[in-house]
Amino acid sequence: MKLRLGTRGSTLAITQSTHVADALRTLGHEVELVRIATRGDKARGSLMSMAGLGVFAAELRRALLDGRCDFAVHSLKDLPVDGVPGLVVAAIPEREDPRDVLCSRGDARLEALPNGARVGTGSPRRIAQLRGIRPDLEYVDIRGNIDTRLSRVAPGDLDAVVLAAAGLHRLGLRDRISEYLDILPSPGQGALALECRGDNTEVIEALLALEDPDTRIAVTAERALLKALGGGCAAPIGALGSPAVADRGDSSTRAVGAGPLSDSLSTGTPVLTSETRDQGFSDEPDTPHLTGGVFAMDGSRNLILSVSVSTPEAAGQWIAQELVVLGAADICDITASRDSRLDELHDDGPASVQESALDDTHQDIDAASDLWPRGTQLRSASVFLPREEGALSAALEAAGPTVLCEPLIQRHTLVPAGTLDGADWVAITSARTVETLQEFGWRIPDGTRIAAVGRATARSLEAVGYAVDLVPEGPSSAADLLRVFPEGTGRVVIPGSALSSPELVEGLRRKGWNAHALPIYTVVPVHAPSPNLWDRWNAQEFDAVVVTSGSIARAINDLLGWPPGTRVLAFGQPTAAVLAELGVPNAVVPSQDPDSVVAALTDLLTKGQA
């Protein structure tokens, strides 16, 4: 049988797809890898709304539905627990190692990292557990593909990064692993999902030959736990279904405590009753087990339960119910979520709540589903975007150019000199601020009104459970928020970057408010660019550079320099002013929606800079 396997062109996507294709070829099937590119039409919107998918994963699933390919390979941990109508996960092959790993400078183990060492990870689940083991370390949010993350460790700006073992194994990078960590992984981590149309019985039958029943049982239980908790994909929830262990005598253990996983999993007294056993559990020692837990973001507390599995859905649901009864919601926000990170598999980069947080100038990208433009003249261009992949890079790639994304600045949390208590209003000026507040474990107090600088920042707040009271329509800037902010005499707190302009604070004071900035993070340049970027920059391979903030302009100046003739597109007049100060000619895009950016980039490449 001839099968068309839809895939993105990233290294990890091609590697995982090729692995599956080779397995099917050994069974006598002909397999063709079909690269699926984004297409700029409005139909994408309805599909994205089904499961909170990123644009690339949504396009891949749409390709399945419209027949451009027969099946796709997903990383199961990034697949939403609710499926897309018309599609089924036909097979789950044998799982790779589900553990998280540490990749460190000098191959140091976690316990040997020096006090204050900088450890990179974009996962709240990992941060919460690692803080319980090493609260003295600084945990730095990072994004990007595996190579990008590894490049930030020696000679980069980080002492270590935490990654999934499975991805490193599949890419042949085991030698970069310094230690396998004793923490609970994400539900489904290490497993692949082969997805196809539910009505394509021939394809389903072919894929079923790769099904591993033990893996299916384990990950089904893990994902049932996550779904029953209502857990968002940014919630610090871990789960692992394990094979039968003959010498394990406990059918269920429960523990509440702090510290590493191995310290928390005690050998408590079995608590399963005949009633729960009838609901799908087994107290036999040779049955698989499911372990699940929730973790406080500051590392101070955790709640971990383990149960023998007979029926996986029931096991996951039982642990979820027990976690809630025992106070899971008091330990962490179990509903915290962000956009699906399937794009890490399908295009080497994530789509997350952070993707709209451009910089300290408080500009937002409105990533509505119908914004991807058509008919632009960028097909042969090469563009450098010095930030994480996300909505903007997706819009640019949809227009045709090759886009290299590499962040040159990083968020650095600060010790706050105040709190949000007693504020009548809290004004949020970027999604970076939302994520930093989440890392601190801070909640905006009930009864406090919330203002957001733009729709993207408002979406970030809504994703973590807030109702936004005020947001300007259209452009997103301090001036636009000031335009709609009412006059008053109460207290307004503005948490955010230490590099933020005083425009919002001063404008609110003119309107009568007692307004104060509360710096909770700053942005600093990375230690060094990756060798790939360095080589391509010096070879002047890029037709244009998109600069989204003054901080990024200065980082490029310090880390790379500006070759003569570099075509630069600046986001807004504040960024343009910094570039002018550095002596760099630029064209300015006044509005940062993707249509305007693509149009301005087209003008820049066809007409040059003013």
Residue, then its C-alpha position, 0 to 999 in steps of 0.5 A: m500500500k502507498l501511504r503519504l506521510g504529511t510532515r513539516g520540514s524541521t529536523l525533529a519532524i523529519t527524523q520522527s516521520t522517517h523512523v515511522a516511515d521506515a517501520l512501515r516500509t519493512l512491512g511492505h508499504e510504500v511511504e512518501l513524505v509529503r511536506i505540508a506548508t502553511r496556506g494563507d486562507k481563512a479556513r484555517g481559523s475553524l480548525m485552529s479553534m477546535a483544539g487550540l493548535g498552532v498554525f503549523a499543526a492546524e495546517l497539517r491536520r487540515a491536510l489530513l482532512d482534505g486528503r493532501c496526506d494520509f497520516a501524520v506523526h505527532s509528539l503525543k505529549d503536545l497533542p490536546v486531549d480533545g481530538v479533532p472531529g474526523l481524525v483518529v489516533a490510529a496507532i501509538p508505537e512503542r514509547e521512547d524514554p519518557r524522562d526529562v534530562l539535564c544537559s549542562r556545561g561541563d557535564a555537571r549533574l543537577e546536584a553539582l550545579p553551583n548556587g545561582a546557576r542558570v537553568g533553561t526550560g520553558s516548562p512550568r512542570r519542570i520548573a516546579q519540580l526542580r525548585g523542590i530539589r534545587p530552589d537556589l538555582e535560577y530558572v530561565d524561560i527558553r523557547g526554540n528547537i533542540d539545537t537552539r536550546l543546546s546552543r545556549v549552554a557553553p559557550g552560551d548564556l546558560d549553565a544547563v537546559v532541561l529537555a525531553a530524553a526522547g527528542l535527544h535520543r531520536l536525533g542521536l544526541r545522547d552524548r549531550i545528556s548529563e543526567y536523567l532526572d528523577i521528576l514526573p514527565s508530562p503526560g504522554q512524553g516520549a510517545l508518538a501518535l499516528e493520526c489519520r482520518g477516521d473513515n480511512t480504514e485501509v490506512i488505519e489497518a496499516l498503521l495498527a501494525l505499529e501499535d504497542p498495547d503497553t504504551r497505549i495503556a500507559v499514555t491513555a491513563e496519563r492523559a485521562l488524568l490530565k483531562a479529568l483534572g481539567g489541566g491546562c498545558a501550562a499547569p505543573i502536572g506530571a504523570l507516568g504510566s509504568p509497566a508491571v513491576a513484580d516486586r512492588g507490593d503496594s496497590s496505591t500510595r499517597a504522599v504530600g510533601a516537598g523535594p524530589l520525586s523519589d522522596s515523595l513516593s512512599t510505600g504507604t498502606p494500600v487504600l483501594t477498596s473493592e468498590t474502586r476495584d470494580q471501577g477499573f482498578s487492580d490490586e495485583p502486584d503484576t499490573p501496570h501502575l500510574t503515578g500522577g502529581v501536581f506541584a507548587m511553582d515555588g517548589s514548596r509542596n507537591l501532591i503525588l499519588s500512584v495506583s495500579v491500572s486495570t482500566p486506564e481511563a478509570a485509573g486516570q480519573w481516580i487519581a485526578q479526583e483524589l488529587v482534587v480532594l486532597g487539595a491540588a487546587d491549593i498547591c497550583d493553578i491546575t487549569a493554567s494553559r497556553d496555546s498548543r506547542l505542537d509547532e515544536l515538533h512540526d516546525d522547530g518552534p513553539a506557539s505559546v502565550q509568549e509569542s505575542a510579547l514582543d518586547d519592552t515597548h509593549q507591542d502586540i501581534d494580533a494572531a487572528s486566523d485570517l491574517w496570513p496574507r496572499g500574493t506577496q513577492l517574498r518567495s526567494a527572500s531570506v529574513f532574520l527575525p531575532r526572537e522566538e518562532g510564533a505568530l509573526s514568523a508564521a505569518l512571514e513564512a506563509a508569505g513565502p520567505t525563509v525565516l531564521c528565528e533566534p532570540l538575542i535577548q532573554r527575560h531575567t526576573l527581578v526581586p520585586a520591590g512591592t506587590l499587587d495588593g491594594a491596587d484598584w487597577v493592574a495594567i498589564t503591558s505584555a505577555r512576558t509580564v503574565e508569564t513572570l507573574q505566573e512564575f512568581g506564583w502571584r495572582i491579581p487579587d480578586g476585585t482588582r480591575i485589569a487593563a491589557v495593552g492589546r488583544a494579544t496580552a488580553r488573550s494571555l491573561e484570559a488563558v490563565g483565568y483572568a477576566v480583562d476589564l479594559v483593552p483598546e481596540g486596534p493598535s496596541s501601545a501605551a498611548d492606545l491604552l491611555r486613550v481608553f483608560p478613564e480618569g480616576t483617583g485610585r491606585v494603579v500598579i503596572p508590573g512589567s519590564a524595568l526597561s519600560s518607557p514611563e509613558l504609561v505611568e506619567g499618562l495615568r498620573r495626568k489623568g489623576w491616578n496614583a500610578h506606579a511601575l513595578p519592575i518584575y523582569t528585565v531583558v538582557p542580551v544572550h551571551a553569544p549568537s549560535p554558530n549558525l547565525w554567526d556564519r550566516w550573518n557574516a556571509q550576509e545571507f539575509d535579505a532583511v532583518v526585522v527588529t521588534s524593539g530597541s533592546i533587540a536593536r542594541a543586542i544585534n549591535d553588540l553581538l553581531g554588528w551591522p554590515p553595510g547595506t543591511r535592510v532593516l524593518a523597525f517596529g514603531q518609532p521607538t525602535a526606529a529611534v534606537l536604530a538611528e542612534l546606532g547609525v542604522p538606516n531602517a524602514v518603519v512599520p507603524s502597525q504590527d499586525p502581520d498583514s502590515v509587517v508583510a506589506a512593509l517587508t515587501d516594500l523594503l525588499t522591492k523599493g529599499q529603505a527610505 
